[in-house]
Amino acid sequence: MDWIEALILGIIQGLTEFLPVSSSGHLELGKQILGVEFAEDLTFTVVVHGATVLSTIIIFWKTIVELVKDLFKFQWNESTQYIFKIAVSMIPVVIVGLLFKDEIESLFTGNILFVGIMLLITAALLAFTYYAKEKQKDISFKNSFVIGIAQALAVIPGISRSGATIATGLYLGNKKENVAKFSFLMVLVPIIAANVMDLLDTDFAGNSTISATPLIVGFIAAFASGLVACKLMLNIVKRGKLIYFAIYCLIVGLIAIIFSF
């Protein structure tokens, strides 16, 4: 992997991590188009995911600090309840990650046909939000778990995590701005935990085919594009414009399916 490929993949990761178009699916498509070797994937994936986590923390740092401060008041206040709701939302993805880790990893093999089909499913999820009626509800513990199930299903390449979780939250009648914020915050711990596990399982000394320059370029690209995409997505959800991403996923999914034959 050279620095140009790292730049392109980093931008793809940063943009698609927050926009509802499936970052994993686009990375798989990008790797196939650029011809990036699978042996390089894990190291680079850990780096760019770390970059998007950092961009999320930057965007929501005030909220995160407030939540942590209120948590250590040891009271059942609004912030404590919110943190516990996030914890509840993580239960499904933790179960899936622990019980089906090998099965999940087997999906990331450059199967463009499979990614294309999953992108069509993402398109359908986003399209039906057009008919979702907002009931101005606050996210409940039950809703948190259901949204968490959507996040667990989004480990499949081609299923957008932000798209699935935001769409599910909207189907449940929650406030648009609350759903978008919850969707971005709920993923922080699972991504950090997954990256730590990958770091512990990876023999970086034996995987020296990728140099430091592409990793640095990829990190910066993912971080910068992640900042832009996160802010953009918050505004898009408020305006209810997810239908445009449904059309995009439909087109990309169909192209991927056609080119897989």
Buried (B, 14 or more C-beta within 10 A) or exposed (E): BEBEBBBBBBBBBBBBBBBBBBBBBBBBBBBBEBEBEEEBBBBBBBBBBBBBBBBBBEBBEEBBEEBEEBBEEEEEEEBBBBBBBBBBBBBBBBEBBEEBBEEBEEBBEBBBEBBBBBBBBBBBBBBBBEEBEEEEBEBBEEBBBBBBBBBBBBBBBBBBBBBBBBBBBBBBBBBBEBBBBBBBBBBBBBBBBBBEEBEEEEEEEEEEEBEEEBBBBBBBBBBBBBBBBBEEBBEBBEEEEBBEBBEBBBEBBBBBBEEBE
